[in-house]
């Protein structure tokens, strides 16, 4: 069992901001790698790299994945949900714009909050915290809402796929927190997801007839390495450690920073423009997450 905290301390906040930056910067590396590697295959390669790195890390730390503790079933389900998340996201992006997709995908924190309400009542958010989440989500709408002004007729297909992406993302987080996976080493939980997703994503790339690898350059290889080692291995391992020790819904609220960090990375690395909307979005997300993390009277008197 892990010692759980009822609020986020400076360590958790710092780690979440770092994770959101890495996940936001990953958007840049995905764009770079798309010049030579098809999207679902790229996600599959990322999972393979991370699985190998994590297996090596667990070997030296003498951590066994399968220990006969009834986590095999939830672990496989978590891996399937994780795989479905990326399949639906990439499929959805073929029908809708990236800006529209971001809005629907970032319904995930609400899925987490709802799941936590049902399965882990002692971590339920109060009304002020729910308002904070709505405020943070409104920042995402402000930053990416212009995508709704351009319509071609089939966006609803991609939008619906991105809603499913949010559901699968949120469900994975709730599953990890609400089952026996919450009480095992975070590396074991992640290994289940990475191993299953490696198989599913590579198979899906083949079934969908993706172009595969058309070009490899040092920059593309570096982008894949970043996704596999820093994101899928190191950052996800940290994420599962955080879930094991801190309130899940409050952690999930911080993910609203991820797309905004992606925009800021685009400004710094791809010469994209900083707009008033981006500034307002950052303000709304910051204030919203602050409200989500205000201690309740019960916590203050504990």
C-alpha positions as protocol buffer text, in pm:
chain_id: "A"
residue {
  index: 1
  type: UNK
  ca { x: 0 y: 0 z: 0 }
}
residue {
  index: 2
  type: UNK
  ca { x: 104 y: 357 z: -71 }
}
residue {
  index: 3
  type: UNK
  ca { x: 83 y: 651 z: 169 }
}
residue {
  index: 4
  type: UNK
  ca { x: -174 y: 879 z: 6 }
}
residue {
  index: 5
  type: UNK
  ca { x: -199 y: 1254 z: 51 }
}
residue {
  index: 6
  type: UNK
  ca { x: -529 y: 1443 z: 45 }
}
residue {
  index: 7
  type: UNK
  ca { x: -389 y: 1743 z: -147 }
}
residue {
  index: 8
  type: UNK
  ca { x: -116 y: 1830 z: -397 }
}
residue {
  index: 9
  type: UNK
  ca { x: 210 y: 1952 z: -245 }
}
residue {
  index: 10
  type: UNK
  ca { x: 489 y: 2143 z: -420 }
}
residue {
  index: 11
  type: UNK
  ca { x: 649 y: 1820 z: -542 }
}
residue {
  index: 12
  type: UNK
  ca { x: 329 y: 1701 z: -710 }
}
residue {
  index: 13
  type: UNK
  ca { x: 261 y: 2042 z: -865 }
}
residue {
  index: 14
  type: UNK
  ca { x: 617 y: 2072 z: -996 }
}
residue {
  index: 15
  type: UNK
  ca { x: 610 y: 1723 z: -1143 }
}
residue {
  index: 16
  type: UNK
  ca { x: 271 y: 1780 z: -1307 }
}
residue {
  index: 17
  type: UNK
  ca { x: 389 y: 2103 z: -1470 }
}
residue {
  index: 18
  type: UNK
  ca { x: 698 y: 1921 z: -1599 }
}
residue {
  index: 19
  type: UNK
  ca { x: 484 y: 1636 z: -1733 }
}
residue {
  index: 20
  type: UNK
  ca { x: 245 y: 1878 z: -1905 }
}
residue {
  index: 21
  type: UNK
  ca { x: 542 y: 2050 z: -2070 }
}
residue {
  index: 22
  type: UNK
  ca { x: 679 y: 1716 z: -2194 }
}
residue {
  index: 23
  type: UNK
  ca { x: 337 y: 1611 z: -2323 }
}
residue {
  index: 24
  type: UNK
  ca { x: 291 y: 1950 z: -2489 }
}
residue {
  index: 25
  type: UNK
  ca { x: 636 y: 1940 z: -2649 }
}
residue {
  index: 26
  type: UNK
  ca { x: 556 y: 1591 z: -2772 }
}
residue {
  index: 27
  type: UNK
  ca { x: 310 y: 1751 z: -3015 }
}
residue {
  index: 28
  type: UNK
  ca { x: 609 y: 1913 z: -3186 }
}
residue {
  index: 29
  type: UNK
  ca { x: 799 y: 1585 z: -3207 }
}
residue {
  index: 30
  type: UNK
  ca { x: 495 y: 1405 z: -3349 }
}
residue {
  index: 31
  type: UNK
  ca { x: 467 y: 1664 z: -3625 }
}
residue {
  index: 32
  type: UNK
  ca { x: 838 y: 1623 z: -3702 }
}
residue {
  index: 33
  type: UNK
  ca { x: 817 y: 1242 z: -3712 }
}
residue {
  index: 34
  type: UNK
  ca { x: 507 y: 1248 z: -3933 }
}
residue {
  index: 35
  type: UNK
  ca { x: 734 y: 1354 z: -4218 }
}
residue {
  index: 36
  type: UNK
  ca { x: 865 y: 998 z: -4230 }
}
residue {
  index: 37
  type: UNK
  ca { x: 650 y: 775 z: -4005 }
}
residue {
  index: 38
  type: UNK
  ca { x: 272 y: 727 z: -4023 }
}
residue {
  index: 39
  type: UNK
  ca { x: 77 y: 824 z: -3707 }
}
residue {
  index: 40
  type: UNK
  ca { x: -49 y: 498 z: -3553 }
}
residue {
  index: 41
  type: UNK
  ca { x: 276 y: 322 z: -3640 }
}
residue {
  index: 42
  type: UNK
  ca { x: 457 y: 611 z: -3472 }
}
residue {
  index: 43
  type: UNK
  ca { x: 253 y: 553 z: -3154 }
}
residue {
  index: 44
  type: UNK
  ca { x: 328 y: 181 z: -3175 }
}
residue {
  index: 45
  type: UNK
  ca { x: 702 y: 240 z: -3214 }
}
residue {
  index: 46
  type: UNK
  ca { x: 686 y: 474 z: -2916 }
}
residue {
  index: 47
  type: UNK
  ca { x: 528 y: 199 z: -2706 }
}
residue {
  index: 48
  type: UNK
  ca { x: 788 y: -57 z: -2819 }
}
residue {
  index: 49
  type: UNK
  ca { x: 1078 y: 173 z: -2726 }
}
residue {
  index: 50
  type: UNK
  ca { x: 921 y: 248 z: -2388 }
}
residue {
  index: 51
  type: UNK
  ca { x: 846 y: -121 z: -2322 }
}
residue {
  index: 52
  type: UNK
  ca { x: 1208 y: -217 z: -2382 }
}
residue {
  index: 53
  type: UNK
  ca { x: 1337 y: 68 z: -2162 }
}
residue {
  index: 54
  type: UNK
  ca { x: 1091 y: -11 z: -1883 }
}
residue {
  index: 55
  type: UNK
  ca { x: 1168 y: -386 z: -1899 }
}
residue {
  index: 56
  type: UNK
  ca { x: 1538 y: -313 z: -1861 }
}
residue {
  index: 57
  type: UNK
  ca { x: 1471 y: -73 z: -1573 }
}
residue {
  index: 58
  type: UNK
  ca { x: 1251 y: -329 z: -1397 }
}
residue {
  index: 59
  type: UNK
  ca { x: 1508 y: -604 z: -1452 }
}
residue {
  index: 60
  type: UNK
  ca { x: 1780 y: -411 z: -1272 }
}
residue {
  index: 61
  type: UNK
  ca { x: 1537 y: -320 z: -993 }
}
residue {
  index: 62
  type: UNK
  ca { x: 1422 y: -685 z: -971 }
}
residue {
  index: 63
  type: UNK
  ca { x: 1055 y: -599 z: -1021 }
}
residue {
  index: 64
  type: UNK
  ca { x: 842 y: -874 z: -1172 }
}
residue {
  index: 65
  type: UNK
  ca { x: 544 y: -779 z: -1392 }
}
residue {
  index: 66
  type: UNK
  ca { x: 338 y: -1092 z: -1325 }
}
residue {
  index: 67
  type: UNK
  ca { x: 315 y: -1178 z: -956 }
}
residue {
  index: 68
  type: UNK
  ca { x: -13 y: -1370 z: -922 }
}
residue {
  index: 69
  type: UNK
  ca { x: -188 y: -1085 z: -738 }
}
residue {
  index: 70
  type: UNK
  ca { x: -503 y: -1057 z: -953 }
}
residue {
  index: 71
  type: UNK
  ca { x: -375 y: -755 z: -1147 }
}
residue {
  index: 72
  type: UNK
  ca { x: -344 y: -933 z: -1482 }
}
residue {
  index: 73
  type: UNK
  ca { x: -707 y: -869 z: -1583 }
}
residue {
  index: 74
  type: UNK
  ca { x: -717 y: -498 z: -1493 }
}
residue {
  index: 75
  type: UNK
  ca { x: -370 y: -458 z: -1645 }
}
residue {
  index: 76
  type: UNK
  ca { x: -478 y: -600 z: -1981 }
}
residue {
  index: 77
  type: UNK
  ca { x: -793 y: -385 z: -1979 }
}
residue {
  index: 78
  type: UNK
  ca { x: -582 y: -76 z: -1903 }
}
residue {
  index: 79
  type: UNK
  ca { x: -359 y: -162 z: -2198 }
}
residue {
  index: 80
  type: UNK
  ca { x: -659 y: -202 z: -2431 }
}
residue {
  index: 81
  type: UNK
  ca { x: -809 y: 129 z: -2315 }
}
residue {
  index: 82
  type: UNK
  ca { x: -473 y: 300 z: -2364 }
}
residue {
  index: 83
  type: UNK
  ca { x: -448 y: 157 z: -2717 }
}
residue {
  index: 84
  type: UNK
  ca { x: -805 y: 256 z: -2806 }
}
residue {
  index: 85
  type: UNK
  ca { x: -733 y: 611 z: -2690 }
}
residue {
  index: 86
  type: UNK
  ca { x: -463 y: 660 z: -2952 }
}
residue {
  index: 87
  type: UNK
  ca { x: -643 y: 474 z: -3230 }
}
residue {
  index: 88
  type: UNK
  ca { x: -955 y: 688 z: -3192 }
}
residue {
  index: 89
  type: UNK
  ca { x: -751 y: 1007 z: -3161 }
}
residue {
  index: 90
  type: UNK
  ca { x: -553 y: 950 z: -3480 }
}
residue {
  index: 91
  type: UNK
  ca { x: -860 y: 825 z: -3665 }
}
residue {
  index: 92
  type: UNK
  ca { x: -1056 y: 1128 z: -3550 }
}
residue {
  index: 93
  type: UNK
  ca { x: -787 y: 1367 z: -3670 }
}
residue {
  index: 94
  type: UNK
  ca { x: -843 y: 1238 z: -4025 }
}
residue {
  index: 95
  type: UNK
  ca { x: -1196 y: 1388 z: -4013 }
}
residue {
  index: 96
  type: UNK
  ca { x: -1167 y: 1694 z: -3790 }
}
residue {
  index: 97
  type: UNK
  ca { x: -916 y: 1970 z: -3725 }
}
residue {
  index: 98
  type: UNK
  ca { x: -654 y: 1955 z: -3450 }
}
residue {
  index: 99
  type: UNK
  ca { x: -806 y: 2258 z: -3276 }
}
residue {
  index: 100
  type: UNK
  ca { x: -1150 y: 2096 z: -3262 }
}
residue {
  index: 101
  type: UNK
  ca { x: -995 y: 1767 z: -3149 }
}
residue {
  index: 102
  type: UNK
  ca { x: -818 y: 1931 z: -2854 }
}
residue {
  index: 103
  type: UNK
  ca { x: -1147 y: 2060 z: -2713 }
}
residue {
  index: 104
  type: UNK
  ca { x: -1315 y: 1720 z: -2724 }
}
residue {
  index: 105
  type: UNK
  ca { x: -1010 y: 1523 z: -2606 }
}
residue {
  index: 106
  type: UNK
  ca { x: -977 y: 1747 z: -2301 }
}
residue {
  index: 107
  type: UNK
  ca { x: -1314 y: 1640 z: -2176 }
}
residue {
  index: 108
  type: UNK
  ca { x: -1105 y: 1361 z: -2019 }
}
residue {
  index: 109
  type: UNK
  ca { x: -1054 y: 1536 z: -1681 }
}
residue {
  index: 110
  type: UNK
  ca { x: -1434 y: 1550 z: -1644 }
}
residue {
  index: 111
  type: UNK
  ca { x: -1453 y: 1177 z: -1717 }
}
residue {
  index: 112
  type: UNK
  ca { x: -1196 y: 1125 z: -1443 }
}
residue {
  index: 113
  type: UNK
  ca { x: -1387 y: 1346 z: -1197 }
}
residue {
  index: 114
  type: UNK
  ca { x: -1711 y: 1158 z: -1271 }
}
residue {
  index: 115
  type: UNK
  ca { x: -1543 y: 819 z: -1236 }
}
residue {
  index: 116
  type: UNK
  ca { x: -1377 y: 919 z: -911 }
}
residue {
  index: 117
  type: UNK
  ca { x: -1718 y: 1037 z: -783 }
}
residue {
  index: 118
  type: UNK
  ca { x: -1863 y: 691 z: -848 }
}
residue {
  index: 119
  type: UNK
  ca { x: -1573 y: 468 z: -746 }
}
residue {
  index: 120
  type: UNK
  ca { x: -1364 y: 669 z: -496 }
}
residue {
  index: 121
  type: UNK
  ca { x: -1606 y: 893 z: -301 }
}
residue {
  index: 122
  type: UNK
  ca { x: -1340 y: 1022 z: -60 }
}
residue {
  index: 123
  type: UNK
  ca { x: -1167 y: 1203 z: -351 }
}
residue {
  index: 124
  type: UNK
  ca { x: -1480 y: 1369 z: -492 }
}
residue {
  index: 125
  type: UNK
  ca { x: -1447 y: 1735 z: -592 }
}
residue {
  index: 126
  type: UNK
  ca { x: -1665 y: 1999 z: -428 }
}
residue {
  index: 127
  type: UNK
  ca { x: -1865 y: 2261 z: -620 }
}
residue {
  index: 128
  type: UNK
  ca { x: -1589 y: 2522 z: -619 }
}
residue {
  index: 129
  type: UNK
  ca { x: -1341 y: 2267 z: -754 }
}
residue {
  index: 130
  type: UNK
  ca { x: -1584 y: 2158 z: -1026 }
}
residue {
  index: 131
  type: UNK
  ca { x: -1625 y: 2525 z: -1120 }
}
residue {
  index: 132
  type: UNK
  ca { x: -1247 y: 2549 z: -1137 }
}
residue {
  index: 133
  type: UNK
  ca { x: -1239 y: 2260 z: -1384 }
}
residue {
  index: 134
  type: UNK
  ca { x: -1508 y: 2424 z: -1596 }
}
residue {
  index: 135
  type: UNK
  ca { x: -1308 y: 2749 z: -1590 }
}
residue {
  index: 136
  type: UNK
  ca { x: -990 y: 2567 z: -1693 }
}
residue {
  index: 137
  type: UNK
  ca { x: -1176 y: 2390 z: -1974 }
}
residue {
  index: 138
  type: UNK
  ca { x: -1311 y: 2726 z: -2093 }
}
residue {
  index: 139
  type: UNK
  ca { x: -948 y: 2830 z: -2137 }
}
residue {
  index: 140
  type: UNK
  ca { x: -903 y: 2540 z: -2381 }
}
residue {
  index: 141
  type: UNK
  ca { x: -1216 y: 2653 z: -2568 }
}
residue {
  index: 142
  type: UNK
  ca { x: -1082 y: 3010 z: -2588 }
}
residue {
  index: 143
  type: UNK
  ca { x: -747 y: 2890 z: -2722 }
}
residue {
  index: 144
  type: UNK
  ca { x: -878 y: 2641 z: -2977 }
}
residue {
  index: 145
  type: UNK
  ca { x: -1243 y: 2737 z: -3036 }
}
residue {
  index: 146
  type: UNK
  ca { x: -1169 y: 2902 z: -3371 }
}
residue {
  index: 147
  type: UNK
  ca { x: -1157 y: 2553 z: -3520 }
}
residue {
  index: 148
  type: UNK
  ca { x: -1538 y: 2552 z: -3506 }
}
residue {
  index: 149
  type: UNK
  ca { x: -1560 y: 2833 z: -3761 }
}
residue {
  index: 150
  type: UNK
  ca { x: -1439 y: 2614 z: -4049 }
}
residue {
  index: 151
  type: UNK
  ca { x: -1677 y: 2334 z: -4146 }
}
residue {
  index: 152
  type: UNK
  ca { x: -1656 y: 2077 z: -4425 }
}
residue {
  index: 153
  type: UNK
  ca { x: -1944 y: 1847 z: -4326 }
}
residue {
  index: 154
  type: UNK
  ca { x: -1771 y: 1544 z: -4173 }
}
residue {
  index: 155
  type: UNK
  ca { x: -1623 y: 1702 z: -3862 }
}
residue {
  index: 156
  type: UNK
  ca { x: -1883 y: 1533 z: -3644 }
}
residue {
  index: 157
  type: UNK
  ca { x: -1724 y: 1194 z: -3716 }
}
residue {
  index: 158
  type: UNK
  ca { x: -1384 y: 1311 z: -3595 }
}
residue {
  index: 159
  type: UNK
  ca { x: -1540 y: 1502 z: -3305 }
}
residue {
  index: 160
  type: UNK
  ca { x: -1720 y: 1188 z: -3189 }
}
residue {
  index: 161
  type: UNK
  ca { x: -1398 y: 986 z: -3218 }
}
residue {
  index: 162
  type: UNK
  ca { x: -1222 y: 1245 z: -3001 }
}
residue {
  index: 163
  type: UNK
  ca { x: -1501 y: 1222 z: -2742 }
}
residue {
  index: 164
  type: UNK
  ca { x: -1432 y: 848 z: -2728 }
}
residue {
  index: 165
  type: UNK
  ca { x: -1063 y: 933 z: -2692 }
}
residue {
  index: 166
  type: UNK
  ca { x: -1147 y: 1140 z: -2385 }
}
residue {
  index: 167
  type: UNK
  ca { x: -1362 y: 860 z: -2244 }
}
residue {
  index: 168
  type: UNK
  ca { x: -1088 y: 599 z: -2292 }
}
residue {
  index: 169
  type: UNK
  ca { x: -823 y: 832 z: -2148 }
}
residue {
  index: 170
  type: UNK
  ca { x: -1031 y: 913 z: -1842 }
}
residue {
  index: 171
  type: UNK
  ca { x: -1143 y: 551 z: -1798 }
}
residue {
  index: 172
  type: UNK
  ca { x: -781 y: 434 z: -1798 }
}
residue {
  index: 173
  type: UNK
  ca { x: -693 y: 676 z: -1518 }
}
residue {
  index: 174
  type: UNK
  ca { x: -997 y: 575 z: -1311 }
}
residue {
  index: 175
  type: UNK
  ca { x: -930 y: 204 z: -1368 }
}
residue {
  index: 176
  type: UNK
  ca { x: -572 y: 238 z: -1245 }
}
residue {
  index: 177
  type: UNK
  ca { x: -686 y: 423 z: -934 }
}
residue {
  index: 178
  type: UNK
  ca { x: -995 y: 215 z: -851 }
}
residue {
  index: 179
  type: UNK
  ca { x: -860 y: -140 z: -894 }
}
residue {
  index: 180
  type: UNK
  ca { x: -574 y: -347 z: -752 }
}
residue {
  index: 181
  type: UNK
  ca { x: -344 y: -163 z: -994 }
}
residue {
  index: 182
  type: UNK
  ca { x: -346 y: 125 z: -743 }
}
residue {
  index: 183
  type: UNK
  ca { x: -158 y: -89 z: -490 }
}
residue {
  index: 184
  type: UNK
  ca { x: 125 y: -223 z: -706 }
}
residue {
  index: 185
  type: UNK
  ca { x: 448 y: -69 z: -827 }
}
residue {
  index: 186
  type: UNK
  ca { x: 374 y: 202 z: -1089 }
}
residue {
  index: 187
  type: UNK
  ca { x: 623 y: 35 z: -1323 }
}
residue {
  index: 188
  type: UNK
  ca { x: 410 y: -281 z: -1331 }
}
residue {
  index: 189
  type: UNK
  ca { x: 97 y: -83 z: -1418 }
}
residue {
  index: 190
  type: UNK
  ca { x: 278 y: 99 z: -1696 }
}
residue {
  index: 191
  type: UNK
  ca { x: 431 y: -225 z: -1827 }
}
residue {
  index: 192
  type: UNK
  ca { x: 85 y: -374 z: -1878 }
}
residue {
  index: 193
  type: UNK
  ca { x: -21 y: -70 z: -2081 }
}
residue {
  index: 194
  type: UNK
  ca { x: 293 y: -43 z: -2291 }
}
residue {
  index: 195
  type: UNK
  ca { x: 315 y: -414 z: -2372 }
}
residue {
  index: 196
  type: UNK
  ca { x: -49 y: -440 z: -2478 }
}
residue {
  index: 197
  type: UNK
  ca { x: -41 y: -112 z: -2672 }
}
residue {
  index: 198
  type: UNK
  ca { x: 276 y: -217 z: -2857 }
}
residue {
  index: 199
  type: UNK
  ca { x: 92 y: -519 z: -2997 }
}
residue {
  index: 200
  type: UNK
  ca { x: -241 y: -347 z: -3060 }
}
residue {
  index: 201
  type: UNK
  ca { x: -104 y: -28 z: -3219 }
}
residue {
  index: 202
  type: UNK
  ca { x: 139 y: -205 z: -3452 }
}
residue {
  index: 203
  type: UNK
  ca { x: -141 y: -441 z: -3558 }
}
residue {
  index: 204
  type: UNK
  ca { x: -381 y: -148 z: -3608 }
}
residue {
  index: 205
  type: UNK
  ca { x: -128 y: 37 z: -3824 }
}
residue {
  index: 206
  type: UNK
  ca { x: -107 y: -271 z: -4047 }
}
residue {
  index: 207
  type: UNK
  ca { x: -485 y: -328 z: -4057 }
}
residue {
  index: 208
  type: UNK
  ca { x: -553 y: 36 z: -4142 }
}
residue {
  index: 209
  type: UNK
  ca { x: -306 y: 16 z: -4429 }
}
residue {
  index: 210
  type: UNK
  ca { x: -84 y: 300 z: -4311 }
}
residue {
  index: 211
  type: UNK
  ca { x: 207 y: 410 z: -4526 }
}
residue {
  index: 212
  type: UNK
  ca { x: 453 y: 301 z: -4259 }
}
residue {
  index: 213
  type: UNK
  ca { x: 808 y: 437 z: -4262 }
}
residue {
  index: 214
  type: UNK
  ca { x: 883 y: 643 z: -4571 }
}
residue {
  index: 215
  type: UNK
  ca { x: 1188 y: 829 z: -4446 }
}
residue {
  index: 216
  type: UNK
  ca { x: 1426 y: 824 z: -4150 }
}
residue {
  index: 217
  type: UNK
  ca { x: 1653 y: 1113 z: -4057 }
}
residue {
  index: 218
  type: UNK
  ca { x: 1847 y: 1194 z: -3740 }
}
residue {
  index: 219
  type: UNK
  ca { x: 1574 y: 1442 z: -3643 }
}
residue {
  index: 220
  type: UNK
  ca { x: 1294 y: 1189 z: -3695 }
}
residue {
  index: 221
  type: UNK
  ca { x: 1485 y: 924 z: -3498 }
}
residue {
  index: 222
  type: UNK
  ca { x: 1545 y: 1177 z: -3219 }
}
residue {
  index: 223
  type: UNK
  ca { x: 1173 y: 1260 z: -3218 }
}
residue {
  index: 224
  type: UNK
  ca { x: 1080 y: 892 z: -3183 }
}
residue {
  index: 225
  type: UNK
  ca { x: 1338 y: 848 z: -2907 }
}
residue {
  index: 226
  type: UNK
  ca { x: 1196 y: 1148 z: -2720 }
}
residue {
  index: 227
  type: UNK
  ca { x: 844 y: 1006 z: -2743 }
}
residue {
  index: 228
  type: UNK
  ca { x: 952 y: 660 z: -2635 }
}
residue {
  index: 229
  type: UNK
  ca { x: 1206 y: 734 z: -2362 }
}
residue {
  index: 230
  type: UNK
  ca { x: 1105 y: 1067 z: -2210 }
}
residue {
  index: 231
  type: UNK
  ca { x: 729 y: 1056 z: -2266 }
}
residue {
  index: 232
  type: UNK
  ca { x: 602 y: 696 z: -2276 }
}
residue {
  index: 233
  type: UNK
  ca { x: 865 y: 564 z: -2031 }
}
residue {
  index: 234
  type: UNK
  ca { x: 979 y: 836 z: -1791 }
}
residue {
  index: 235
  type: UNK
  ca { x: 679 y: 1071 z: -1786 }
}
residue {
  index: 236
  type: UNK
  ca { x: 413 y: 797 z: -1775 }
}
residue {
  index: 237
  type: UNK
  ca { x: 601 y: 618 z: -1497 }
}
residue {
  index: 238
  type: UNK
  ca { x: 600 y: 944 z: -1302 }
}
residue {
  index: 239
  type: UNK
  ca { x: 229 y: 993 z: -1378 }
}
residue {
  index: 240
  type: UNK
  ca { x: 139 y: 652 z: -1233 }
}
residue {
  index: 241
  type: UNK
  ca { x: 353 y: 724 z: -927 }
}
residue {
  index: 242
  type: UNK
  ca { x: 159 y: 1046 z: -877 }
}
residue {
  index: 243
  type: UNK
  ca { x: -176 y: 867 z: -915 }
}
residue {
  index: 244
  type: UNK
  ca { x: -67 y: 623 z: -645 }
}
residue {
  index: 245
  type: UNK
  ca { x: 10 y: 903 z: -397 }
}
residue {
  index: 246
  type: UNK
  ca { x: -215 y: 1203 z: -471 }
}
residue {
  index: 247
  type: UNK
  ca { x: -585 y: 1283 z: -542 }
}
residue {
  index: 248
  type: UNK
  ca { x: -646 y: 1170 z: -899 }
}
residue {
  index: 249
  type: UNK
  ca { x: -906 y: 1427 z: -1007 }
}
residue {
  index: 250
  type: UNK
  ca { x: -686 y: 1717 z: -895 }
}
residue {
  index: 251
  type: UNK
  ca { x: -387 y: 1573 z: -1081 }
}
residue {
  index: 252
  type: UNK
  ca { x: -600 y: 1526 z: -1392 }
}
residue {
  index: 253
  type: UNK
  ca { x: -705 y: 1892 z: -1386 }
}
residue {
  index: 254
  type: UNK
  ca { x: -344 y: 1992 z: -1450 }
}
residue {
  index: 255
  type: UNK
  ca { x: -356 y: 1822 z: -1789 }
}
residue {
  index: 256
  type: UNK
  ca { x: -545 y: 2128 z: -1916 }
}
residue {
  index: 257
  type: UNK
  ca { x: -200 y: 2290 z: -1931 }
}
residue {
  index: 258
  type: UNK
  ca { x: -77 y: 2034 z: -2183 }
}
residue {
  index: 259
  type: UNK
  ca { x: -231 y: 2175 z: -2506 }
}
residue {
  index: 260
  type: UNK
  ca { x: -138 y: 2528 z: -2401 }
}
residue {
  index: 261
  type: UNK
  ca { x: 223 y: 2422 z: -2344 }
}
residue {
  index: 262
  type: UNK
  ca { x: 201 y: 2266 z: -2690 }
}
residue {
  index: 263
  type: UNK
  ca { x: 97 y: 2605 z: -2831 }
}
residue {
  index: 264
  type: UNK
  ca { x: 381 y: 2779 z: -2646 }
}
residue {
  index: 265
  type: UNK
  ca { x: 628 y: 2523 z: -2781 }
}
residue {
  index: 266
  type: UNK
  ca { x: 495 y: 2596 z: -3128 }
}
residue {
  index: 267
  type: UNK
  ca { x: 556 y: 2966 z: -3067 }
}
residue {
  index: 268
  type: UNK
  ca { x: 915 y: 2910 z: -2955 }
}
residue {
  index: 269
  type: UNK
  ca { x: 1015 y: 2629 z: -3190 }
}
residue {
  index: 270
  type: UNK
  ca { x: 792 y: 2668 z: -3497 }
}
residue {
  index: 271
  type: UNK
  ca { x: 764 y: 3050 z: -3509 }
}
residue {
  index: 272
  type: UNK
  ca { x: 388 y: 3043 z: -3448 }
}
residue {
  index: 273
  type: UNK
  ca { x: 227 y: 3365 z: -3319 }
}
residue {
  index: 274
  type: UNK
  ca { x: 136 y: 3440 z: -2958 }
}
residue {
  index: 275
  type: UNK
  ca { x: -219 y: 3577 z: -2955 }
}
residue {
  index: 276
  type: UNK
  ca { x: -440 y: 3747 z: -2701 }
}
residue {
  index: 277
  type: UNK
  ca { x: -652 y: 3432 z: -2697 }
}
residue {
  index: 278
  type: UNK
  ca { x: -356 y: 3221 z: -2587 }
}
residue {
  index: 279
  type: UNK
  ca { x: -280 y: 3464 z: -2306 }
}
residue {
  index: 280
  type: UNK
  ca { x: -642 y: 3463 z: -2189 }
}
residue {
  index: 281
  type: UNK
  ca { x: -650 y: 3085 z: -2209 }
}
residue {
  index: 282
  type: UNK
  ca { x: -342 y: 3055 z: -1989 }
}
residue {
  index: 283
  type: UNK
  ca { x: -503 y: 3285 z: -1734 }
}
residue {
  index: 284
  type: UNK
  ca { x: -830 y: 3090 z: -1729 }
}
residue {
  index: 285
  type: UNK
  ca { x: -654 y: 2754 z: -1695 }
}
residue {
  index: 286
  type: UNK
  ca { x: -426 y: 2884 z: -1419 }
}
residue {
  index: 287
  type: UNK
  ca { x: -713 y: 3032 z: -1216 }
}
residue {
  index: 288
  type: UNK
  ca { x: -926 y: 2724 z: -1275 }
}
residue {
  index: 289
  type: UNK
  ca { x: -659 y: 2483 z: -1153 }
}
residue {
  index: 290
  type: UNK
  ca { x: -595 y: 2709 z: -853 }
}
residue {
  index: 291
  type: UNK
  ca { x: -963 y: 2671 z: -759 }
}
residue {
  index: 292
  type: UNK
  ca { x: -948 y: 2295 z: -808 }
}
residue {
  index: 293
  type: UNK
  ca { x: -662 y: 2275 z: -559 }
}
residue {
  index: 294
  type: UNK
  ca { x: -800 y: 2502 z: -286 }
}
residue {
  index: 295
  type: UNK
  ca { x: -817 y: 2299 z: 33 }
}
residue {
  index: 296
  type: UNK
  ca { x: -1162 y: 2235 z: 172 }
}
residue {
  index: 297
  type: UNK
  ca { x: -1249 y: 2317 z: 535 }
}
residue {
  index: 298
  type: UNK
  ca { x: -1223 y: 1946 z: 613 }
}
residue {
  index: 299
  type: UNK
  ca { x: -868 y: 1932 z: 476 }
}
residue {
  index: 300
  type: UNK
  ca { x: -766 y: 2249 z: 658 }
}
residue {
  index: 301
  type: UNK
  ca { x: -876 y: 2108 z: 992 }
}
residue {
  index: 302
  type: UNK
  ca { x: -717 y: 1767 z: 932 }
}
